Amino acid sequence: MEKSIKYIFIVCVICLAAIAGPASAADMKTAAAPEKIATSSSSTAEVCALDIGRATGEVFFPLGEESNFESDGPSSMAVDKEGKIYILDTFNFRVLVVADGKLVKTVNYPECETKTKKYFGRDIAVSPDGKSIYILNHTAKNIFIYSNEGILTGTVNLAEEIAGPHKISVTPAGDIAVRDEEGPAVAIYSKDGKFKSLTEGAYTANILNGEGYLYALGEFDENGRDIILIDPMRARNPRPYARIVNTVAKMTAFDYQIIGADSDFNLYALVVEQPQFDVSRPVITKFDKNGKMVSRFTIPNFFGLGTALPARQYAVSPAGGFYVFELGPGAKKFFVYKITEAR
């Protein structure tokens, strides 16, 4: 019964997406037909396992207790160039840094209580050079910037441009891209926190490529969905980038998502397919910086958090590693896995 409810939810999401229509400039078609490529399986390796709770080294989930937070556990995670994991432990107001499967550092951020709720972190990013940690605060509508030693080095105020900060990413040059879920829009800030641009669009991701374009989902049909490039400065016209191709023609897809990019601007995108009734299959496609399909592989379903399309669970490292976090059976453990394409 629980799984059926999840699949009904997924179908509703797709129906709403179809009604809303594609991203701006999504009437564009991809410039060339996507190349055919085999779909591989994948292997899953456990990176770490943490206990559930409030103690040091534990991750908290609001199991059986009320919360003012718009979150059902850790908001997200990030991975640095060395493979260290940064878990945004939302309900404990801290970041857990894990290396070689063990907790090596804890960074506490301000709770900043108000009369109605506490401020909480929605998303986290680590600079590609690994020197800075960025915590996107949903309630305060700002960004806390910490050094990798856990020292607060700055803040960026988002309130004038953003109503609902949801996702954050940082480029090698230091530009900060923030997704506003209430806009919906993507705001770009410079390395020193100055506002640069605001790009509206329900399907525009807060991910910049090497030329300063934002990625956005475009038109979709029974065979796949386009990804286009949008200039946030509006100096260049939108242009085609790539196409997420379903593994089987004329197959229903529950959802398409742009997950993240590595330091070489390889992009990772997700399609959740329905190969048969009441069955879902997540497939990851990797594209190079020019939009050429590099690889495609299936991954397991991760339903442990009780969400059907948990985009916040995934992270791409600067080195190109693909990671996911998951709540284990019986909510006894919190796991981080690295997923690798089978060769």
KATAGI-V703549 format. One record per residue. N is the residue number from 1. RES is the residue in three letters. PHI is phi in radians with two decimals (none if undefined). PSI is psi in degrees with one decimal (* if undefined). Layout:
[[N | RES | PHI | PSI] [N | RES | PHI | PSI]]
//
This chain:
[[1 | MET | none | -42.8] [2 | GLU | -1.07 | -42.4] [3 | LYS | -1.16 | -37.6] [4 | SER | -1.06 | -40.8] [5 | ILE | -1.08 | -39.8] [6 | LYS | -1.09 | -42.4] [7 | TYR | -1.22 | -35.2] [8 | ILE | -1.07 | -41.0] [9 | PHE | -1.07 | -42.5] [10 | ILE | -1.08 | -45.9] [11 | VAL | -1.07 | -39.4] [12 | CYS | -1.08 | -40.6] [13 | VAL | -1.05 | -43.4] [14 | ILE | -1.17 | -39.7] [15 | CYS | -1.09 | -43.1] [16 | LEU | -1.12 | -37.8] [17 | ALA | -1.11 | -39.5] [18 | ALA | -1.15 | -38.2] [19 | ILE | -1.18 | -41.4] [20 | ALA | -1.17 | -29.9] [21 | GLY | 1.56 | 168.2] [22 | PRO | -1.33 | 178.2] [23 | ALA | -1.16 | 165.0] [24 | SER | -1.02 | 143.0] [25 | ALA | 1.14 | 19.1] [26 | ALA | -1.41 | 1.2] [27 | ASP | -1.31 | -5.9] [28 | MET | -1.27 | 144.2] [29 | LYS | -1.75 | 154.0] [30 | THR | -1.11 | 146.4] [31 | ALA | -1.14 | -33.4] [32 | ALA | -2.44 | 155.2] [33 | ALA | -1.13 | 135.1] [34 | PRO | -1.15 | 145.3] [35 | GLU | -1.26 | 153.1] [36 | LYS | -1.41 | 139.6] [37 | ILE | -2.60 | 144.5] [38 | ALA | -1.23 | 154.6] [39 | THR | -1.82 | 119.7] [40 | SER | -1.65 | 167.8] [41 | SER | -1.54 | -174.3] [42 | SER | -2.49 | 161.3] [43 | SER | -2.02 | 148.8] [44 | THR | -2.10 | 123.9] [45 | ALA | -2.07 | 132.1] [46 | GLU | -1.25 | 128.0] [47 | VAL | -1.64 | -43.1] [48 | CYS | -2.77 | 159.4] [49 | ALA | -2.38 | 120.0] [50 | LEU | -2.02 | 150.8] [51 | ASP | -1.32 | 161.4] [52 | ILE | -1.68 | 127.0] [53 | GLY | 2.78 | -163.4] [54 | ARG | -1.82 | -13.0] [55 | ALA | -1.25 | 167.0] [56 | THR | -1.03 | 132.9] [57 | GLY | 1.49 | 2.2] [58 | GLU | -1.90 | 156.8] [59 | VAL | -1.97 | 135.2] [60 | PHE | -1.78 | 137.5] [61 | PHE | -2.09 | 141.6] [62 | PRO | -1.38 | 62.3] [63 | LEU | -1.42 | 112.9] [64 | GLY | 1.35 | 12.6] [65 | GLU | -2.40 | 150.6] [66 | GLU | -1.36 | 156.5] [67 | SER | -2.65 | 146.9] [68 | ASN | -1.43 | -6.0] [69 | PHE | -1.39 | 144.5] [70 | GLU | -1.56 | 58.3] [71 | SER | -2.73 | 150.2] [72 | ASP | -1.98 | 26.9] [73 | GLY | 2.65 | -155.3] [74 | PRO | -0.92 | 131.1] [75 | SER | -1.24 | -37.9] [76 | SER | -3.02 | -175.2] [77 | MET | -2.56 | 163.9] [78 | ALA | -2.39 | 160.8] [79 | VAL | -2.30 | 133.2] [80 | ASP | -1.60 | -178.0] [81 | LYS | -1.16 | -21.0] [82 | GLU | -1.63 | -0.9] [83 | GLY | 1.57 | 7.3] [84 | LYS | -1.24 | 141.8] [85 | ILE | -1.76 | 134.1] [86 | TYR | -2.04 | 108.2] [87 | ILE | -1.77 | 123.2] [88 | LEU | -1.47 | 94.7] [89 | ASP | -1.42 | 82.5] [90 | THR | -0.92 | -50.4] [91 | PHE | -1.34 | -13.0] [92 | ASN | -1.82 | 3.6] [93 | PHE | 0.93 | 51.3] [94 | ARG | -2.72 | 163.3] [95 | VAL | -1.97 | 128.4] [96 | LEU | -1.75 | 125.0] [97 | VAL | -1.83 | 122.7] [98 | VAL | -2.07 | 131.4] [99 | ALA | -2.35 | 135.5] [100 | ASP | 0.93 | 36.8] [101 | GLY | 1.40 | 2.6] [102 | LYS | -2.20 | 148.6] [103 | LEU | -1.20 | 124.4] [104 | VAL | -2.02 | -15.3] [105 | LYS | -2.83 | 150.1] [106 | THR | -2.24 | 129.7] [107 | VAL | -2.01 | 116.4] [108 | ASN | -1.62 | 136.0] [109 | TYR | -2.02 | 159.9] [110 | PRO | -1.07 | 140.0] [111 | GLU | -1.42 | -38.3] [112 | CYS | 0.90 | 60.5] [113 | GLU | -1.13 | 143.9] [114 | THR | -2.06 | -174.8] [115 | LYS | -1.22 | -24.7] [116 | THR | -1.91 | -31.4] [117 | LYS | -2.83 | 165.8] [118 | LYS | -1.59 | 152.7] [119 | TYR | -1.26 | 145.1] [120 | PHE | -2.51 | 154.3] [121 | GLY | -1.39 | 132.6] [122 | ARG | -1.69 | -37.0] [123 | ASP | -2.63 | 165.2] [124 | ILE | -2.44 | 146.6] [125 | ALA | -2.46 | 153.6] [126 | VAL | -2.13 | 134.8] [127 | SER | -1.06 | 146.4] [128 | PRO | -0.96 | -27.8] [129 | ASP | -1.45 | -4.0] [130 | GLY | 1.36 | 8.9] [131 | LYS | -1.61 | -17.8] [132 | SER | -2.34 | 145.8] [133 | ILE | -1.99 | 130.5] [134 | TYR | -1.99 | 120.7] [135 | ILE | -1.92 | 116.9] [136 | LEU | -1.50 | 115.1] [137 | ASN | -1.71 | 118.7] [138 | HIS | -1.24 | -47.1] [139 | THR | -1.32 | -42.9] [140 | ALA | -1.33 | -16.6] [141 | LYS | 0.97 | 54.0] [142 | ASN | -2.61 | 178.7] [143 | ILE | -2.13 | 125.8] [144 | PHE | -1.59 | 128.7] [145 | ILE | -1.95 | 123.3] [146 | TYR | -2.06 | 150.9] [147 | SER | -1.30 | 166.5] [148 | ASN | -1.23 | -4.0] [149 | GLU | -1.62 | -1.6] [150 | GLY | 1.56 | 18.2] [151 | ILE | -1.74 | 130.5] [152 | LEU | -1.19 | 120.1] [153 | THR | -1.94 | -11.2] [154 | GLY | 3.06 | 168.4] [155 | THR | -2.39 | 154.6] [156 | VAL | -2.19 | 123.3] [157 | ASN | -1.50 | 127.3] [158 | LEU | -1.91 | -7.4] [159 | ALA | -1.04 | -31.4] [160 | GLU | -1.26 | -26.1] [161 | GLU | -1.91 | -24.6] [162 | ILE | -2.22 | 133.4] [163 | ALA | -1.68 | -34.8] [164 | GLY | -2.39 | 74.0] [165 | PRO | -1.02 | 130.4] [166 | HIS | -2.27 | -42.4] [167 | LYS | -2.38 | 151.1] [168 | ILE | -2.45 | 144.8] [169 | SER | -2.52 | 158.7] [170 | VAL | -2.29 | 133.3] [171 | THR | -1.52 | 165.2] [172 | PRO | -1.00 | -28.3] [173 | ALA | -1.42 | -8.8] [174 | GLY | 1.75 | -4.0] [175 | ASP | -1.14 | 144.3] [176 | ILE | -1.98 | 127.5] [177 | ALA | -2.00 | 125.3] [178 | VAL | -2.13 | 128.6] [179 | ARG | -1.52 | 125.3] [180 | ASP | -1.75 | 107.9] [181 | GLU | -1.26 | -23.8] [182 | GLU | -1.52 | -18.5] [183 | GLY | -0.98 | -63.5] [184 | PRO | -1.35 | 145.0] [185 | ALA | -2.87 | 171.8] [186 | VAL | -2.20 | 125.6] [187 | ALA | -1.83 | 139.7] [188 | ILE | -1.96 | 135.0] [189 | TYR | -2.20 | 149.5] [190 | SER | -1.32 | 174.0] [191 | LYS | -1.01 | -33.4] [192 | ASP | -1.61 | 13.0] [193 | GLY | 1.55 | 8.8] [194 | LYS | -1.45 | 136.0] [195 | PHE | -1.17 | 133.8] [196 | LYS | -2.01 | -43.9] [197 | SER | -2.83 | 161.4] [198 | LEU | -2.35 | 123.8] [199 | THR | -2.05 | 116.6] [200 | GLU | -1.41 | 151.5] [201 | GLY | 2.70 | 126.1] [202 | ALA | -1.21 | -22.5] [203 | TYR | -2.09 | 20.1] [204 | THR | -1.58 | 125.6] [205 | ALA | -1.50 | 153.0] [206 | ASN | -1.53 | 52.8] [207 | ILE | -2.28 | 124.4] [208 | LEU | -1.75 | 142.4] [209 | ASN | -1.61 | -174.7] [210 | GLY | -1.19 | -16.3] [211 | GLU | -1.76 | 6.3] [212 | GLY | 1.49 | 11.4] [213 | TYR | -1.51 | 150.8] [214 | LEU | -1.64 | 144.6] [215 | TYR | -1.49 | 143.2] [216 | ALA | -2.52 | 145.8] [217 | LEU | -1.32 | 136.4] [218 | GLY | -1.95 | -143.5] [219 | GLU | -1.11 | 150.5] [220 | PHE | -2.35 | 153.9] [221 | ASP | -2.47 | -164.7] [222 | GLU | -1.26 | -6.2] [223 | ASN | -1.95 | -11.1] [224 | GLY | 2.81 | -166.0] [225 | ARG | -2.52 | 142.0] [226 | ASP | -1.38 | 151.4] [227 | ILE | -2.05 | 129.2] [228 | ILE | -2.08 | 166.4] [229 | LEU | -1.95 | 132.2] [230 | ILE | -2.16 | 130.7] [231 | ASP | -1.45 | 114.4] [232 | PRO | -1.15 | -20.0] [233 | MET | -1.55 | -4.4] [234 | ARG | 1.07 | 22.5] [235 | ALA | -1.54 | -18.5] [236 | ARG | -2.24 | 149.6] [237 | ASN | -1.26 | 150.7] [238 | PRO | -1.04 | 150.1] [239 | ARG | -2.54 | 158.1] [240 | PRO | -1.18 | 148.2] [241 | TYR | -2.09 | -56.5] [242 | ALA | -2.82 | -178.5] [243 | ARG | -2.42 | 129.6] [244 | ILE | -1.41 | 116.1] [245 | VAL | -1.82 | 129.5] [246 | ASN | -1.11 | 147.6] [247 | THR | -1.22 | -25.1] [248 | VAL | -2.23 | 131.1] [249 | ALA | -1.07 | 145.5] [250 | LYS | 1.03 | 37.0] [251 | MET | -1.78 | 139.7] [252 | THR | -1.17 | 134.5] [253 | ALA | -2.01 | 129.4] [254 | PHE | -1.22 | -40.7] [255 | ASP | -2.87 | 154.9] [256 | TYR | -2.17 | 137.9] [257 | GLN | -2.48 | 142.4] [258 | ILE | -1.62 | 118.1] [259 | ILE | -1.56 | -53.3] [260 | GLY | 3.07 | 177.2] [261 | ALA | -2.34 | 153.1] [262 | ASP | -1.63 | -175.4] [263 | SER | -1.24 | -14.4] [264 | ASP | -1.65 | 9.1] [265 | PHE | 1.12 | 28.3] [266 | ASN | -1.32 | 132.9] [267 | LEU | -1.82 | 140.5] [268 | TYR | -2.01 | 126.2] [269 | ALA | -2.22 | 154.6] [270 | LEU | -2.14 | 137.9] [271 | VAL | -2.19 | 133.8] [272 | VAL | -1.79 | 107.5] [273 | GLU | -1.63 | 161.8] [274 | GLN | -2.12 | 86.7] [275 | PRO | -1.18 | -25.6] [276 | GLN | -2.73 | 169.0] [277 | PHE | -1.02 | 134.7] [278 | ASP | 1.10 | 24.7] [279 | VAL | -2.29 | 131.9] [280 | SER | -2.08 | 151.0] [281 | ARG | -2.46 | 108.7] [282 | PRO | -1.33 | 135.6] [283 | VAL | -2.27 | 129.1] [284 | ILE | -1.76 | 133.1] [285 | THR | -2.04 | 132.3] [286 | LYS | -1.85 | 128.6] [287 | PHE | -2.02 | 147.7] [288 | ASP | -1.42 | -179.0] [289 | LYS | -1.11 | -20.5] [290 | ASN | -1.66 | 0.5] [291 | GLY | 1.62 | 5.6] [292 | LYS | -1.35 | 134.8] [293 | MET | -1.22 | 121.9] [294 | VAL | -1.67 | -44.6] [295 | SER | -2.77 | 164.0] [296 | ARG | -2.60 | 131.5] [297 | PHE | -2.62 | 147.9] [298 | THR | -1.43 | 152.6] [299 | ILE | -2.28 | 161.3] [300 | PRO | -1.17 | 160.4] [301 | ASN | -1.34 | 139.3] [302 | PHE | -2.12 | 95.3] [303 | PHE | -1.86 | 9.2] [304 | GLY | -1.09 | -27.5] [305 | LEU | -1.48 | -2.0] [306 | GLY | 1.42 | 14.0] [307 | THR | -2.05 | 144.0] [308 | ALA | -1.49 | -32.6] [309 | LEU | -2.22 | 70.4] [310 | PRO | -1.47 | 72.9] [311 | ALA | -1.03 | -31.2] [312 | ARG | -1.16 | -14.0] [313 | GLN | -1.32 | -19.9] [314 | TYR | -1.68 | 150.8] [315 | ALA | -2.59 | 143.3] [316 | VAL | -1.98 | 128.5] [317 | SER | -1.48 | 161.0] [318 | PRO | -0.98 | -29.9] [319 | ALA | -1.43 | -3.6] [320 | GLY | 1.67 | 11.2] [321 | GLY | -1.32 | 146.3] [322 | PHE | -1.99 | 122.7] [323 | TYR | -2.20 | 156.3] [324 | VAL | -2.56 | 145.2] [325 | PHE | -1.96 | 155.4] [326 | GLU | -2.70 | 143.8] [327 | LEU | -1.55 | 125.5] [328 | GLY | -1.30 | 173.8] [329 | PRO | -0.97 | 134.2] [330 | GLY | 1.25 | 10.5] [331 | ALA | 0.93 | 39.2] [332 | LYS | -1.66 | -24.3] [333 | LYS | -2.46 | 154.3] [334 | PHE | -1.98 | 124.5] [335 | PHE | -2.02 | 146.4] [336 | VAL | -2.07 | 130.9] [337 | TYR | -2.10 | 148.9] [338 | LYS | -1.85 | 129.3] [339 | ILE | -1.88 | 128.6] [340 | THR | -2.18 | 137.2] [341 | GLU | -1.11 | 133.4] [342 | ALA | -1.25 | 135.4] [343 | ARG | -1.86 | *]]
//
